[in-house]
């Protein structure tokens, strides 16, 4: 299961290593995420976010993430 913050995070978190280092998770190529799914996603939160990004891509829902990219998504921002 995921929460609203997970959606914001896949829209804004850069990949910290590898071929696509620096690219936001939702912008990683589907083939790259599928490769990780076959091998094994990284442990912890990063792996969970990558798996969620893959599911969103497979279901064709990437358009839902676009409004979350730059901090203009009402209700998804934490106060302060």
C-alpha positions in Angstrom: 0.0 0.0 0.0 1.1 3.6 -0.5 0.2 7.0 0.8 -0.2 10.4 -0.8 3.3 11.4 0.0 4.6 8.4 -2.0 3.1 9.9 -5.1 4.7 13.2 -4.4 8.0 11.5 -3.8 8.1 9.5 -7.0 7.4 12.8 -8.8 10.3 14.6 -7.1 12.9 12.1 -5.9 15.9 11.6 -8.2 17.4 8.2 -8.8 20.5 8.2 -6.6 22.7 5.8 -8.6 23.2 3.9 -11.9 22.6 4.7 -15.5 19.8 7.1 -14.8 21.3 8.8 -11.8 19.6 12.2 -11.2 16.5 11.3 -13.2 13.2 11.6 -11.2 11.8 8.2 -10.4 8.6 8.5 -12.4 10.7 9.5 -15.4 12.8 6.3 -15.3 12.2 4.2 -18.4 9.7 1.4 -17.9 12.3 -1.1 -19.2 14.8 -0.1 -16.5 12.1 -0.5 -13.8 11.2 -3.9 -15.2 14.8 -4.9 -15.1 14.9 -4.1 -11.4 11.6 -5.9 -10.9 13.2 -9.1 -12.4 16.5 -8.7 -10.5 15.4 -7.1 -7.3 14.4 -3.5 -6.3 16.8 -1.8 -3.9 15.9 -2.4 -0.2 13.9 0.1 1.7 11.9 3.2 0.6 13.7 3.7 -2.7 12.8 0.2 -3.8 9.1 0.6 -2.8 8.9 3.9 -4.7 10.5 2.4 -7.8 8.0 -0.5 -7.6 5.2 2.1 -7.3 6.5 4.1 -10.3 6.5 0.9 -12.3 2.9 0.1 -11.4 1.8 3.6 -12.3 3.6 3.3 -15.7 2.1 -0.1 -16.4 -1.4 1.1 -15.6 -0.9 4.2 -17.8 -1.4 6.6 -14.9 1.7 8.8 -15.3 -0.5 11.8 -16.1 -1.7 11.8 -12.4 1.8 12.5 -11.3 2.5 15.5 -13.5 0.7 18.0 -11.2 2.9 16.8 -8.3 6.2 17.6 -9.8 6.7 21.2 -8.8 5.0 21.7 -5.5 1.7 23.0 -6.9 -0.4 20.0 -5.8 -2.9 21.1 -3.1 -3.4 18.7 -0.3 -0.1 16.9 -0.9 2.2 19.4 0.7 3.1 19.1 4.3 2.7 22.3 6.3 5.8 24.3 7.0 
